[in-house]
Each structure stands twice: as C-alpha cells, then as structure tokens.
C-alpha cells in the first residue's frame, strides 16, 4: 500500500528564513543629561599633580568693604577689609568599557551572506553610544560620588536570585550584562571584596516596570534585602566621580570640592523640601531663594524624571478649560505631551529618565565644567596605533579571540553650585 507523503518527508529540504530586523531589547537612552552637560560645560585638560588638586576654580566668597554709620565731626572712619577668595579643587576619574569576542564569531558573521549582522562591525559602531549610556547612569550615581546604582528593598535567593529595588531609582541605573559590586546598607561590608574584577556578579535580566533584576554568578555571596549595588571598580570604600547628586545635594555639612559646606553655606544649592505632590508654590519658593542668594536668577534648565513631568502635567490639566464652538469638529488631545520640553514656573524642563523620581533639578549649565586627562576614545597602542588586540591567556599564550577597550579620564566641577537648586521629597505618582 502506497505511503502518502507528509510534511515531515520534505522538511530537510526547507530553509529557515530569519528576519533582517534586529531589535535591541535593552535600555539605551542617548538623549541624556550627561550629554547636555558635556556639551555645555567648559572643558579643562588637566594632568596629575603632587597634591591632587589638578584643577582649581577660584571663587570670591566675601565682598570687600566695611559698611556702617560714622560721626562727621571727627569720628573714626573704621577699619576696612578686603574680599576673600577661596577655591574649589578637582581631579579626574578613569572609566573604561571592555569588549571581546572569539574569532569564530567574526568568521560566521563578517561578510557571511547567511548572517544578518556583522557582529564585529556592529559592536565597534555601537561601542561609543553604549558607553555614553552607561556614562549617564554613572553621572546619576545615587549619592553623587560613591558609584551606587541601586538600593535593595528585597532579595530572594532563588534560583533565580532576584533583587527588588526602592521606588526612587528602581532598576533605572542598571543594564543587562552589567557587572556589579555589592555592599551592605551601611557601606561597611564589601560583599564582593574577595571576587576578582572579571568574576563579579552580573545583571542577567531587568524588569524596569517592577523595579527588579535577576543576578547571576553570585557564587557564595548571599546579599541582604537592603544591600546596595554599585558600579564595578568603586573599591572597598566606594568612591566614584562627582555626579549630579554630589553638586545638587541637600547636604549642609561635609566638603564640596574641598570647601566646607557649613563654613561657606552660600556654595550649597538652594533646596526646597516639597514633602508631597508637586505644587506651583514649590517652584516659586525655589526661585525666590535663588534670587535672594545671588540677586538674580540665572538662565536655568529643569531636569526631572518623566514621573514628575506627569505630575506637573496633571496640575495643568486640572486647571485647564477648553471653550469650543459647536462647529468645531476637530479631535482635541487635552493631555500634554510630557515627553517634550515643558514649562513649570517659567523654567523649561527636559525629561531625564535616569534621575531620581522624587526630585526636580534646576541647573545653570553655563556654570558646569568638565575636567579631563583623556577624552573618550579607544585604547591605542602608542607605537603602532592598534585599537584591537589578540586575547591572551593567563599563561601569556595567544587565545583565538580579540578584544578592545574604550577609556576616558574625566570629572565634573561647578563654578557656582549655589546659584542652582532642586525640589526634593516629591511624591512619586501612582504606577511610576
């Protein structure tokens, strides 16, 4: 009896069809505050010095002259005084990003018509944008100069091992594939101290909506629920470059680029504790405080997470009335587009997806400075200019693979942080 042909009889002759579309299913925000600051900031190339004050910014902290009344009939004219000049000091902070692949990856993708992508070429092309996305997350490190990138509120050992993070930053400063250091909540215990730099725990996946991340390669490390995650390379006493929260801080004690905040409180940014949902009064108070301190309000740009942009938009919608004639048949969108620049208390604001969800920052970008020893670029061998290197095993033998690196050495300073300000203690709107 003849056997009828079925689909299984011809499957070996069929060819797979692969979509030529290759979506990137990870966050890569490139319209960033870091980008705005580095474009607007004045650059200063510096070199290491003996005392570590590689860059100095003089500031006049007291005007000259002694004011008062006097007796015209031979009265004393008093003793005058001159002005007082102090200085901020800054140095650079080195950052790197390493890339590597085995040679068979290049064989099977570079110029091979059966591959939809040349992996080596794509990796080289995307290297700088990927670094800049990381650099923005780095610039937003939670405490401003310790390299902390997430604060836990819960941990399940699993498998999988899942961290839940606090709502202020959530998992927004993390990236899939990112290595992390782990510290206890008091930053007294460095849980990854014994782990080599190439074997750190790694972010396996992220659920930004839920504010959670899966960690892999934990080995014998057992984190606690309230631990901090930090960028790799922060060292045992976590130290990082000076980012947004270092300058736009509510601190009134401690040092700011070498000057004591308590001795010179005029260097501190003005800060208004809203302690609730955003209201117009908060912006007016901040603007009044800035004017009181400097006699004028500089040209400011506001930055905030989209959560606070939504809260401001809700204020606008609540007080907006539209009068329409009966002949007006157009569809009207009464919801403001919060993804574009918007106004609040006369200041234009931009969305900053890596910012705290509980703060709004008013920055004068003309007062920001970038100091650097090396601009962002590929690590090059001085003699040959090579940017791509063959891998080597720990024994020194060549490995059939290649690697290359991006490096920079930079940091930030602000010539007048006291002329800028922030709103903090803001309620995060529901579902953000």
C-alpha positions as CSV (number, residue, x, y, z in Angstrom):
1,X,0.0,0.0,0.0
2,X,1.5,3.4,-1.0
3,X,2.6,5.7,1.9
4,X,1.2,9.2,1.4
5,X,3.7,12.0,1.5
6,X,3.6,14.1,4.7
7,X,5.2,17.4,5.6
8,X,7.9,15.5,7.6
9,X,9.1,13.9,4.4
10,X,10.3,17.2,2.9
11,X,11.4,19.2,6.0
12,X,15.1,18.5,5.3
13,X,14.9,20.5,2.1
14,X,13.4,23.6,3.6
15,X,15.5,26.6,4.5
16,X,15.0,28.8,7.5
17,X,14.0,32.4,7.0
18,X,15.5,34.9,9.5
19,X,14.1,38.4,10.0
20,X,16.5,41.1,8.9
21,X,15.2,43.3,11.7
22,X,17.4,43.0,14.8
23,X,15.7,45.0,17.7
24,X,17.7,46.0,20.8
25,X,15.7,44.8,23.7
26,X,17.7,46.7,26.3
27,X,17.6,50.3,27.5
28,X,19.9,52.7,25.7
29,X,18.9,56.3,26.5
30,X,21.1,58.6,24.5
31,X,19.2,61.9,24.9
32,X,20.8,62.4,28.3
33,X,21.7,65.0,31.0
34,X,25.3,63.7,30.8
35,X,25.3,64.6,27.1
36,X,23.8,68.1,27.7
37,X,26.3,68.8,30.5
38,X,29.3,67.7,28.5
39,X,28.2,69.8,25.5
40,X,27.6,72.9,27.6
41,X,30.4,72.6,30.1
42,X,33.7,74.4,29.6
43,X,36.5,71.8,29.2
44,X,39.8,71.9,31.0
45,X,42.5,69.4,30.2
46,X,44.5,68.5,33.3
47,X,47.3,66.3,34.5
48,X,48.0,64.6,37.8
49,X,49.8,66.8,40.4
50,X,51.6,66.1,43.7
51,X,48.8,67.4,45.9
52,X,45.9,66.1,43.8
53,X,44.4,69.5,43.2
54,X,44.8,69.1,39.4
55,X,42.1,71.7,38.7
56,X,41.4,74.8,40.8
57,X,38.4,77.1,40.5
58,X,38.8,80.4,42.5
59,X,35.6,81.8,43.9
60,X,35.0,85.1,45.7
61,X,33.2,84.3,48.9
62,X,33.1,87.7,50.6
63,X,33.0,91.2,49.1
64,X,35.4,94.0,50.1
65,X,34.5,96.9,52.3
66,X,33.1,97.6,55.9
67,X,29.7,99.3,55.9
68,X,28.3,101.5,58.7
69,X,27.5,104.9,60.0
70,X,30.0,107.4,61.3
71,X,30.2,110.8,63.1
72,X,31.1,113.6,60.7
73,X,32.7,115.7,63.4
74,X,36.0,113.9,63.7
75,X,34.6,110.4,64.1
76,X,36.5,107.3,63.3
77,X,36.2,106.0,59.8
78,X,36.7,102.5,61.0
79,X,38.9,99.7,59.7
80,X,38.2,98.4,56.2
81,X,38.6,94.9,54.9
82,X,39.2,93.3,51.5
83,X,37.4,90.4,49.8
84,X,38.1,86.8,50.5
85,X,38.9,84.3,47.7
86,X,38.7,80.6,48.2
87,X,38.9,77.8,45.7
88,X,37.3,74.5,44.6
89,X,39.7,71.7,43.7
90,X,39.1,68.7,41.4
91,X,40.9,65.8,39.8
92,X,39.9,63.2,37.1
93,X,38.3,59.8,37.5
94,X,39.2,57.0,35.0
95,X,36.4,54.9,33.4
96,X,36.6,52.0,30.9
97,X,34.5,49.6,28.9
98,X,35.9,46.3,27.6
99,X,34.7,44.4,24.6
100,X,35.8,40.9,23.5
101,X,34.7,38.1,21.1
102,X,36.1,34.8,19.9
103,X,37.3,34.7,16.3
104,X,34.7,32.2,15.2
105,X,32.1,34.9,15.9
106,X,33.8,37.1,13.3
107,X,34.1,34.2,10.9
108,X,30.5,33.4,11.0
109,X,29.1,36.9,10.7
110,X,31.6,39.2,8.9
111,X,30.6,39.1,5.2
112,X,28.8,35.8,5.5
113,X,25.5,36.1,3.5
114,X,23.8,33.7,5.9
115,X,24.2,36.2,8.8
116,X,22.0,39.3,9.0
117,X,24.7,41.2,11.0
118,X,28.4,41.7,11.0
119,X,28.9,41.4,14.8
120,X,32.4,42.9,14.9
121,X,31.4,45.9,12.9
122,X,28.2,46.4,14.8
123,X,30.0,46.1,18.2
124,X,32.6,48.7,17.1
125,X,29.9,51.1,15.8
126,X,27.7,50.8,19.0
127,X,30.7,51.0,21.4
128,X,30.6,54.7,22.0
129,X,26.8,55.1,22.2
130,X,26.7,52.2,24.7
131,X,29.5,53.8,26.7
132,X,27.7,57.2,26.8
133,X,24.5,55.5,28.0
134,X,26.5,53.9,30.8
135,X,28.2,57.3,31.5
136,X,24.8,58.9,32.1
137,X,23.9,56.2,34.5
138,X,27.3,56.8,36.2
139,X,26.7,60.5,36.3
140,X,23.4,59.8,38.2
141,X,25.0,57.5,40.8
142,X,22.7,57.6,43.8
143,X,24.7,59.5,46.4
144,X,26.7,61.5,43.9
145,X,30.3,60.3,44.5
146,X,30.2,56.7,45.6
147,X,29.1,54.8,42.5
148,X,26.0,53.3,44.0
149,X,23.5,52.4,41.3
150,X,20.6,50.5,43.1
151,X,19.2,50.1,46.6
152,X,17.5,46.9,47.5
153,X,14.3,46.5,49.4
154,X,14.0,42.8,49.0
155,X,16.1,39.8,47.9
156,X,15.1,36.2,47.0
157,X,18.0,33.7,46.8
158,X,16.1,31.7,44.2
159,X,17.1,30.4,41.8
160,X,16.8,32.8,40.1
161,X,18.3,35.3,42.6
162,X,16.0,38.4,42.3
163,X,16.6,41.8,43.8
164,X,13.7,44.2,44.3
165,X,14.7,47.9,44.5
166,X,13.5,51.1,46.1
167,X,11.0,53.1,44.1
168,X,13.1,56.3,43.9
169,X,15.6,54.9,41.3
170,X,14.3,51.3,40.9
171,X,16.5,49.4,38.4
172,X,16.9,52.5,36.2
173,X,20.7,52.8,36.6
174,X,21.3,49.1,35.8
175,X,21.9,47.4,32.4
176,X,21.6,43.8,31.2
177,X,25.0,42.2,31.3
178,X,26.4,44.8,33.7
179,X,28.9,43.6,36.4
180,X,28.1,44.9,39.9
181,X,29.8,45.3,43.3
182,X,27.6,44.6,46.4
183,X,27.7,46.5,49.7
184,X,25.7,46.2,52.9
185,X,23.3,49.1,53.6
186,X,25.8,50.9,55.9
187,X,28.6,50.5,53.2
188,X,30.6,48.9,55.9
189,X,30.7,45.4,54.4
190,X,32.0,44.9,50.9
191,X,30.4,41.6,49.9
192,X,32.3,41.3,46.6
193,X,35.7,42.2,48.1
194,X,37.2,38.8,47.5
195,X,35.8,38.5,44.0
196,X,38.2,39.2,41.1
197,X,37.2,42.0,38.7
198,X,36.5,39.5,35.9
199,X,34.2,37.3,38.0
200,X,31.8,39.8,39.6
201,X,28.0,39.1,40.0
202,X,26.2,40.1,36.8
203,X,22.8,41.5,35.9
204,X,21.1,38.7,33.9
205,X,17.8,40.4,33.3
206,X,15.8,43.5,34.3
207,X,12.1,44.3,34.8
208,X,12.1,48.1,34.8
209,X,8.3,48.2,35.4
210,X,8.5,46.1,38.5
211,X,11.9,47.6,39.7
212,X,13.5,44.2,39.9
213,X,16.6,42.5,38.5
214,X,17.9,38.9,38.3
215,X,21.6,38.4,39.4
216,X,23.8,35.6,38.2
217,X,27.3,34.5,39.1
218,X,26.8,35.2,42.8
219,X,28.8,32.2,43.8
220,X,29.0,32.0,47.6
221,X,27.7,35.6,48.1
222,X,24.4,35.9,49.8
223,X,23.1,39.5,49.6
224,X,20.7,41.0,52.2
225,X,17.4,42.6,51.2
226,X,18.6,46.2,51.8
227,X,22.1,46.0,50.1
228,X,23.4,48.4,47.6
229,X,24.6,47.5,44.1
230,X,27.5,49.6,42.8
231,X,29.4,50.1,39.6
232,X,32.5,47.8,39.3
233,X,35.7,49.4,40.3
234,X,34.4,51.5,43.2
235,X,37.0,49.9,45.6
236,X,36.4,48.9,49.2
237,X,35.5,52.4,50.4
238,X,33.1,53.2,47.5
239,X,34.4,56.1,45.5
240,X,33.3,57.4,42.1
241,X,33.3,60.6,40.0
242,X,31.3,63.6,41.1
243,X,27.9,63.4,39.6
244,X,24.6,65.2,39.7
245,X,23.7,64.3,43.3
246,X,27.1,65.4,44.6
247,X,26.5,69.0,43.4
248,X,22.7,69.1,43.7
249,X,22.7,67.9,47.2
250,X,20.6,68.8,50.3
251,X,23.7,68.3,52.5
252,X,24.8,71.3,54.6
253,X,27.9,69.7,56.1
254,X,30.9,68.0,54.7
255,X,33.1,69.0,51.8
256,X,32.2,70.3,48.4
257,X,35.2,70.1,46.1
258,X,37.4,70.8,49.2
259,X,35.4,73.6,50.7
260,X,33.4,73.1,53.9
261,X,29.6,73.4,53.2
262,X,29.0,74.6,56.8
263,X,31.7,77.3,56.7
264,X,30.6,78.5,53.3
265,X,26.8,77.7,53.1
266,X,26.5,80.1,50.1
267,X,28.1,77.3,48.0
268,X,25.2,75.0,48.6
269,X,22.4,74.8,46.1
270,X,19.0,76.0,47.3
271,X,16.8,73.1,48.1
272,X,13.0,73.1,48.8
273,X,11.5,70.1,50.6
274,X,8.1,69.7,49.0
275,X,7.2,66.7,51.2
276,X,4.3,65.8,49.0
277,X,3.0,66.1,45.4
278,X,4.4,68.9,43.2
279,X,2.6,72.3,43.6
280,X,3.3,75.7,41.9
281,X,4.3,77.2,45.3
282,X,7.4,74.9,45.4
283,X,8.9,76.4,42.2
284,X,8.1,79.9,43.3
285,X,9.8,79.4,46.6
286,X,12.9,77.9,44.9
287,X,13.1,80.8,42.5
288,X,12.8,83.3,45.4
289,X,15.6,81.6,47.3
290,X,17.9,81.7,44.3
291,X,17.2,85.4,43.8
292,X,17.8,86.1,47.5
293,X,21.2,84.4,47.4
294,X,22.6,85.9,44.2
295,X,20.5,89.0,43.5
296,X,19.2,87.5,40.2
297,X,18.0,84.2,38.8
298,X,20.3,82.8,36.1
299,X,19.1,81.1,33.0
300,X,18.1,77.7,34.3
301,X,17.1,74.5,32.7
302,X,15.0,72.0,34.6
303,X,15.6,68.2,34.6
304,X,13.3,65.6,36.0
305,X,12.2,62.0,35.6
306,X,9.1,61.5,33.5
307,X,7.2,60.7,36.7
308,X,7.4,64.3,37.9
309,X,6.7,65.6,34.3
310,X,3.4,63.6,34.5
311,X,2.6,65.2,37.9
312,X,3.1,68.7,36.5
313,X,1.0,67.8,33.5
314,X,-1.8,66.7,35.9
315,X,-1.6,70.1,37.5
316,X,-2.0,71.7,34.1
317,X,-5.0,69.5,33.1
318,X,-6.7,70.2,36.4
319,X,-6.9,73.9,35.9
320,X,-7.3,74.0,32.1
321,X,-10.7,74.8,30.5
322,X,-11.4,74.5,26.8
323,X,-14.2,76.6,25.2
324,X,-15.2,75.2,21.9
325,X,-17.9,76.3,19.4
326,X,-20.4,73.8,18.2
327,X,-18.9,73.9,14.7
328,X,-15.5,72.8,16.0
329,X,-15.3,69.1,15.0
330,X,-11.6,68.6,15.4
331,X,-10.4,65.9,17.8
332,X,-8.7,67.6,20.7
333,X,-6.0,66.0,22.8
334,X,-6.2,67.6,26.2
335,X,-3.3,65.6,27.6
336,X,0.0,67.5,27.4
337,X,2.9,65.7,25.6
338,X,5.2,65.2,28.6
339,X,8.0,63.7,26.5
340,X,8.9,67.1,25.1
341,X,10.3,70.1,26.9
342,X,7.7,71.8,29.1
343,X,7.3,74.8,31.3
344,X,7.0,74.9,35.1
345,X,7.2,78.2,37.0
346,X,8.9,79.9,34.0
347,X,11.7,77.3,33.7
348,X,11.9,74.9,30.7
349,X,12.2,71.3,31.8
350,X,13.6,68.3,30.0
351,X,13.0,64.6,30.7
352,X,15.8,62.8,32.5
353,X,15.0,59.1,32.6
354,X,17.9,58.2,34.9
355,X,17.1,60.9,37.5
356,X,15.5,60.4,40.9
357,X,11.8,60.1,40.7
358,X,11.4,62.3,43.8
359,X,13.4,65.3,42.7
360,X,13.4,68.2,40.1
361,X,16.7,69.9,39.4
362,X,17.2,73.5,38.1
363,X,20.7,73.8,36.5
364,X,22.7,76.6,35.0
365,X,24.7,74.6,32.5
366,X,27.0,77.5,31.8
367,X,28.4,77.1,35.3
368,X,29.3,73.5,34.8
369,X,32.9,72.4,34.0
370,X,34.4,69.2,32.7
371,X,38.0,68.4,33.6
372,X,39.7,65.6,31.8
373,X,43.1,63.9,31.3
374,X,41.8,61.8,28.4
375,X,38.8,62.2,26.1
376,X,36.6,59.2,25.4
377,X,38.2,57.0,22.8
378,X,39.6,53.6,22.0
379,X,42.7,52.4,23.9
380,X,45.5,52.6,21.4
381,X,49.0,51.0,21.5
382,X,51.3,54.1,21.4
383,X,53.9,52.6,19.0
384,X,51.5,51.1,16.4
385,X,48.2,52.9,17.0
386,X,46.4,49.5,17.2
387,X,43.0,49.5,18.7
388,X,42.2,45.8,18.5
389,X,44.3,43.3,20.4
390,X,44.5,39.5,20.3
391,X,43.4,37.9,23.6
392,X,46.0,36.2,25.8
393,X,45.5,33.5,28.4
394,X,46.9,34.0,32.0
395,X,49.9,32.0,30.9
396,X,50.7,34.6,28.2
397,X,49.6,32.3,25.3
398,X,47.5,33.8,22.4
399,X,43.8,33.0,22.5
400,X,41.8,32.8,19.3
401,X,39.8,35.9,20.0
402,X,40.1,39.7,20.0
403,X,39.4,42.5,22.5
404,X,39.3,46.3,22.5
405,X,38.6,49.0,25.1
406,X,37.1,52.4,25.5
407,X,38.6,54.7,28.1
408,X,38.2,58.2,29.5
409,X,39.5,60.1,32.5
410,X,37.2,62.9,33.4
411,X,35.3,64.5,36.2
412,X,33.0,67.5,36.8
413,X,33.0,70.7,38.7
414,X,30.5,73.6,39.1
415,X,31.8,77.1,39.5
416,X,28.7,78.3,41.4
417,X,26.5,75.4,42.6
418,X,24.8,77.9,45.0
419,X,23.1,79.6,42.0
420,X,21.2,76.4,41.2
421,X,18.7,74.4,43.1
422,X,16.4,71.4,43.5
423,X,13.0,70.4,44.7
424,X,13.0,67.2,46.7
425,X,10.7,65.0,48.8
426,X,8.3,64.8,45.9
427,X,5.6,62.2,45.9
428,X,6.0,59.7,43.1
429,X,2.8,59.5,41.2
430,X,0.9,56.1,41.2
431,X,2.3,53.4,38.9
432,X,5.6,55.2,38.1
